[in-house]
Structures are given as C-alpha cells and as structure tokens.
C-alpha cells in the first residue's frame, strides 16, 4: 500500500469517527428530548389531576363566573373610564405629590381644598366604586393574545388612591362612618383581581390592600370609633386576610409562564430576546415546571420558614448555566413577592391587633400594658411576626402606640418605619396609632 493510500485510509477513518460521534450526539439529544417530553407530559397530567390549570385557557375557563351571576368588573371598568386625575397634584396625597401630615395631625387647608375638588371631579367614579362593593363576584374579561393578559392594573391603583384620599378627608372631618366605608370599598377593589393571571396582579393587590391599611392608621389616629364600628373593621380585615392566597397566585402564574414558553410573543419585547431553539424551549418548559412546583410547595410552608426557602430557590436559579436561559429570563421573582405577602399578613395582623387595643381602650379607658392583656377578651392570642417567629412588638408612645414587624432582615430597629430612617437604611414595618 502506497503512502498516499495510507493517508486516504487514515483520513476516512477520522471522518468515520467524527460522523459516528456526531450521530451518537444527535441520537442522545433526540432520546433526551423524547424523555424530557414524556416527563413534561407526565408533570402536566399530574397538575391537571390535582384540579389545577396548565394554560391560560384552562385558567380562564376555571375562573369564569356562573351564568347569571352579577359581575363587579363591569362597574369597575366604568369607574376607571370616568376617573379624573387631581387638578392640584401638589396638594393631593396618594394620587398626587402632596405629603400627608404626621398621623394624628389635621390636614392643612390647602390640602383640604385640593382633596375636595379632586373628590368632586370624581363623584361618578366614587359612586360606581361604591356600587361595585355591593357585588360579591368579579372577573375581568382578559385575552391572552397580544401581551400581558391583565386588566389595567394602573387603574386599580388610581381607584385605591381615590378611595383612601376620600377616607382621609372624612376622618379629618370627624366622619368615621364615611371613612370606614371608603376603606371597605378599597379592600373590595383590591380583591377584584383575585381571579386574574400573572403574579403582577397579586403584587398590585398587595399594594392596594396596604394603602387601605395605611388609611386605617390615619382614621384610628384622627377619630375614635365605637365598639360596633371596631367590630365591623375587624370583620373587614379578617375577610381581607382570608382572601390573600399566595399559593393560588403562583398556580395562576405558572399558567402564564407555560404560555410564554409556548408563545414568546406574549412577553412583548422580552419575547424577541428569548431563544426559540427547540431544545432550549424543551429545557425551559421542564425548568419552569420544576421552579414553580418548588415555589408552590414553599408557599405552603409555615410562615416563618417561607422567606428562607424562597431565597434558596432564587439562589439555585442564579446558579443555573446557559442552557437554562429561558427559565432565568421568565422565572418571576418569587422571593420578593413572598416577602411582600408575609409583610401584608403581618400588616393585617397588626391592624386587627390595633382594633383590639381600641376596643380595650373603650372598655377600660386606657391602653393595655402589653398584648397579653388583650387575651382572651379581645384577641385569641398575640399575633406572631412571620419574619422572626416572635410576637408582634407593641410599644406605647405619646400619643398612642405602635405595633411593628421586624420585616425582611429579621432585625429589630426599634419600630422605625421607612419614612423615619435615611434612604436605604434598614427599617421595621410599623402600624402606628397617634391618638
């Protein structure tokens, strides 16, 4: 055999090896995709077997109101359509840039005038929001095609700001009954998105509920309530707390994430940046199912264990490599939302505790020395702070008192709120009554 023949034979053998290795690689990838596809189908079937949706279409069908049931969404959308922004933004709180005075202090005349004009301009909006409160069920008519399938969430914020502004003026005028009615309207508005997909709607719901609780602080600081009114407030708060379901919000978010992988155009601009390589799409769907499953499991842990677990889930996501780019692009920030959810739960517990303190003050003519004094006549037990598993803190002040949670860093900063420390400094989450 000549040298040239030997070289050709060697070259052919090298190409044979390369082709064989390439064939094995392709076969391995195909086998992996088949196995991954079977695993994904099995996971989706298990989710459906649990009675949970796996697509926005299934979610929409599950959340449809029964025929003939009155829907508050119609009135809310009418209210949003006629909403008028404040003419004097500088003197209008919440919806404008006006700064409310410290709790317990009266509103300045310029702010009272600006608020009165704002409420006059929005009389029709307020009337529609009040009518919607009388309707138990609400479901917005969203369409998953063409981007984020949600109602106008900014409109919800505007509606909540309008209602708490009306409540603040009523409390300033000594009309506690009107103030409480507006706060109740706001809590009802916050619950109106409980059937909507995507975690952003849950975060807006948390924000709207939180602003209502701040309005309750102002009301309790501005004017005393009767025992009957306080009992009614406690029922309002209990209903607000029971309606918060982070687990269900994650189940809905999972549907949205699945749809985004199947149809990246739902993400708008983000969809164009997401790779459409089939194997990455298969990896992404498998990853998102695992990621959301661990998040749903974490949401059902005892309160004091949730934050640490969600942070572990977030760290694990950050450590994933390039092949997991889709889940890293699409995965919602579960840890932050879990913290906000726990903060809201603590906030509601503190508000209910403040109601118990006010009932005690009415009965005894003085503030309780500690929260244990409220048990069992006004509280079943002192509420536990979900961020450190200790009882919510209570401190009497002049005037009034403050209740507080240590919030996300788990450290006690003396009950100082965000507005009482320098920007970016650590703080607690207080509920303050200055009366």
N, C-alpha and C positions, 0 to 999 in steps of 0.2 A: 504493500500500500504506500502510495506516494505521500510526501509531507502535506501536499495540498489536500489530498483526500482525507488525511487525518484531521486537518484543521476544519474542513467542512463537517466531518462527522462529529467533532467536538462541539462545533457551533450549533449543530442540530440538537445535540443532547442538551446544551444550555437552554436553547429555546423551548425544548420539551419540558424541562424543569420549570421554567418561568410560566409556561402555559398551564402546566399541571397545578402549580401553586395558585395561579390566578383562578383556575377552575374550582379548586378547593375553597378559595376565599369566597367566590360567588356562591358556591353551594352552601357554605357556612352562613353567609348573610341571608340567603333565601330560607334556610332552615330556621335561623333566628327569627326572621320576620313572620314565618308561619307560626312558630311557637309563641312569639310575642302577640300575634293577632289572636291566637286561641286564648292566651291569658287575659287579654283585654276584653274579649267577648265574655269570658267567664266572670270577670270583675263586674262588667256592666249588667250581666244577668243577675248576679248576686245583689247588686244595688236595687234593681227593679224588684227582685223577690222580697226585699225589705220594704217595698212600697214607696221607694224614693225615685224621683225623676232622673233621667240621664241626658236630657236635652231640653232646650228652651220650649220646644213644642209640648213635650210632656209636662214640663213645669207649668206652662200656661193653661193647659187642659186641667191639671190638678187644682189650680188656683181659681178657675172660673167660678163665678158665683152661680148658685142655682137659679133657674129661670124664675122670673117674677120677683126676685129679691132686689130691694132698693139699693142702689149703689151711690155711696157718698162721693165717689170720684167725679161724677158729673158736676156736682155743686162746687167741688174744689177747683176744677178746671175753669168753671165760670168765674169763680172768685179770683183766680190768678189772672184771668184775661182782663179784668177791670181794675187791677191793682194800680195805684198811683204812687210813684216814688215821692219821698218827702221834698217839699219845696225849699225848706230851710234845713239843709243837711247838717250844717254846723251845730245846730241846737237840737237835733233829733237823735236820741240814743238808739242803739241797736242797728236800725236801718240806715242811719247816718253816722257822722263822726262825733256827735255830741257825747260828752263824758258825764255819766251819772254822778251825782254827789255821793259821798260815803253813805253806807247803809244807815238808816235812821234819820238822815237829814232831809229837809224838804227840797223839792225841785226849785231851781231858780226861775224867776218869772219869764225870762226869755225862752227857757226850755218848755215851760208850761204852754206858752203861746204857740210855739212851733209844733208841739205834740197835738194840741187841739186842732190846728189847721190840717196836720197830717191825718188825723182820725176823721175829720170832716170830709176830706177828699176821698177817704176810703170807707165811707159809711156802707156803700153797697158791698164792698169786699167783706167787711166785718159781718154784715147781715148774712151773707152766703156762707161764710165760715161757721157762723152760729147754727145755721140750718143743717149744715153737714154734720155737726157734732151729734145731732139727734138721730143720725143713721148709723147703725151698728157696723155694716159691712162696707168695704171699699176695695176696689181693684181697678187700677189704671189700665187702659187699653194700649199696651205697648206692642211694638212689632220688632222682631229680632233683625230684620233686614235693614241694612244701611247704617250700622254703627251701634252705639250704646243703646240697648233696648229699655230705656227708662223714661218715666215722666220727667218733666222739667224740675230737677231737684233744687235748682236755684229758686224756683217759685215757692217751694216748701220753706226754704229759709226766710224768704221775704214775708210769707204768711205768718211764720212763727215770730219774726221780729215785730210785725204789726201787732199781733195779739199781746205780746209781753209789754210792748210800749203802752197799749191801752190799759193793761193791768197796772203798770207803774203809775200812770196818771190817776187811775181810780183809787189806788192805795194812798197816793198823795192827798186826794180829796176826802179821804176817810171812808170811802165806799168799799168796804171789804168784800161785800157780796159780789159786786161787779168785778172786782179784781180776781176773785176766785173763779168766776165764770169764764173770764178770758184765759186764765191759766189752764182750766179744764179744756177749753177749745184748742189750746196749743198742744196739750198732751194727746188729744184726739187726732189732731193734724199729724203729729209725729208718727202715730200708729198707722196712718193711712198708707204707708209704703211697706207694710209688713208682708205683703204678698208679692213684692217686686223682686226681680233677679239682680244679681251682681252685688258684691259686698259694699259698694259705694252707697247704695241706698240705705244699708244698715248704719253706716257711719253718719249719714245725714240725719237719720232718725235719732241717733245718739245725740248729735249736736242740737237738734230741735228740742229734745227732751231736756237736755242740760240747760238750755236757755230758759225753759219754763221753770226749772228748779231755782235758777238764779232769781227769777221773778218772784217766786215764793219767798225766798230770803228777804227781798225788798218789801214784800207785803207784810210778812211777820214782823219786820223791823219798823214799819210805818204805822201799823194799826193793830190793836188787839182783835182777836177773833173769839166768837162764842164757842162753847163746847160743842154745840151742834155743827158749827162750821168746821171745827177742827176734826171731828169725826168724819165729816164728808171729805175733807182733804186727805185723811188717811186712806179712805177708800179709793180716791183718785190715784194716790201714789202706789197703793197695792196693785191696782189694775195696770198701771204703767210698768211696774216691775215684772208682773206676771207675763206681760206681752213681749218682753225682751227675750228673744230666743236666738242666741248666737249660733247654736248648732244648726237650726233651720236656715239661718242666713248663709252658713257655709255650704249646706246642701244645695241651695239655690246658686251660689257662686260656682260650685262645681259644674253645674249645667252650663253656665256661661263660659267657663274655661274650656270645656269639651267642645262647645260650638266654635270657639275661637280657633282651636286647633284644626277643626274640620273646615272652617271657613275663615281664614285670616283677615278677610275684608271687614269683619265685624269690629276689628280693633282700630279701624280708621288708619291713621298714619302709621301706627305701630305694626299693622299687618304687613306693610310693604317691607319692613325691616326683618320680619320673621322668615327664616329659611323655609322653602317649600320642598326640600329634598324628602322623598318618601320615607327613607329610613329614619331621618330626624323627626319627621312627623309621627312615626310609629313610636319612637323613643319618647317624644314629648307627651303623647297621649298616655303611655304607660306611666311616665313620671308624674303627670298631673293627677292621675287617679290615685297613685300612692301618696302624693303630697297632701291632697285633700282628705284622703282617708285618715292619715295621721292627725291632721288638723281637727277633723270631726271627733276623733277619739279624744284628743286633748281638750276639746271644748266641753266634754262630759266629765272631766276630772273634777275633784273637789276644788273650790275656788282658789285656795292658797297654793295649789300645785300647778295651776294653768300657765302662769306667766313664764316660769322656768322651762316648762315643757315646750311652749311655743318658741321660746328663744333657741332651744336646742334644734327644733325643726328648721328655724331660719338659718342657723349656723350650718346645718347639714346641707341646705340648699346652696349656700355660698361656696361650699367645698366641692360642688359638682363640676365636672370638666366640660369641655366644649360640646361634646355630643349631647349634653343636656341643656343646650342653649334655649330651647323652646320653653321648658318649664321655668328656667331662670328669667325669661322675658315675661311670661304670662302669670307666674305664680303671684297671688296677692300677698300683701304684707300682713300675714296673719298675726304676727306677734304684736304689732302696734294696735291692730283692731281688738285683739284680746285684752290688751291693757285698757283701751278706751271702754270696752264692755264692762270690765271689772270696776273701773272708775265710776261708771254710771250706776252699777249695782250698789256700790258704796255710797254714792251720792243720794240715791233713793232711800237707802237705809238711814242715812243721816237726816234726810228730810222727815222721814217718819219718826225718828227719834226727837227731832225738834218739835213736831206736833205733840208727842207725848210729854215733852218738857212744858209746852204751853198749856196743856191740859192740867198738868200738875200745878203750874203757877196759878191757874184759875182756881183750882180747888184749895190750895194751901196758902196762896198769897205770897209765895217766894219761890225762887229757883231751887231745884234739888241740889244737894251737895255732891252727888255723883249719880251715875246712870243706874247703879244697883238700886237706888231709892225708887226708881220707876217700875221695878219688877215686884210683883206681877200685875199691879193695878193698871199700869199704862203701857207696859211692854212685856212680852213673853220672856225676853232675855235681852241683854245688851248686845247690839249688833257687833259682828266680828269684821275687822278690817281684812279684806282679801289679800292685801299686799304684805302683811306680816303675821297674820293669824292671831293677832291680839285684839282686844275690844277697841272699838272706835274711841278716839280720845275726846274728852269733854273738859272744857275749861271755862269757868265763869269769867266775865270781863265787866268793865264799866264803860258803857252799859251793856247788858245782855250776856251773851255766851258764844262760844264757838265749838263746833264739833269738827273733827277732821280725820281724814285718812292720810297715812304716810305716803301714799301714791307709789309710783313705779320704782323708785330707787330703794324703797323699803326702809328709809331712814327718817327719823323724827326731826323735823326742822321747826318745832315749836308751834306748829299750826299756821305758819305763814303761807298765804296763797300766792299765786303767780303775780298778782298785782301789788304785792307787798315786798318783793325782792327785786334785785337788779336782773336785767335781762340775761337769760341763760343760766342763772343761779338755780340750784335745787330748791324745791318748794314742796309743800304739802297740798292737799286738796280739802279746803275747809267749807263748812256750811255755817254761816255767821248770822246771828240774830242780834241786832244792836238796839235793843229796847229793854 
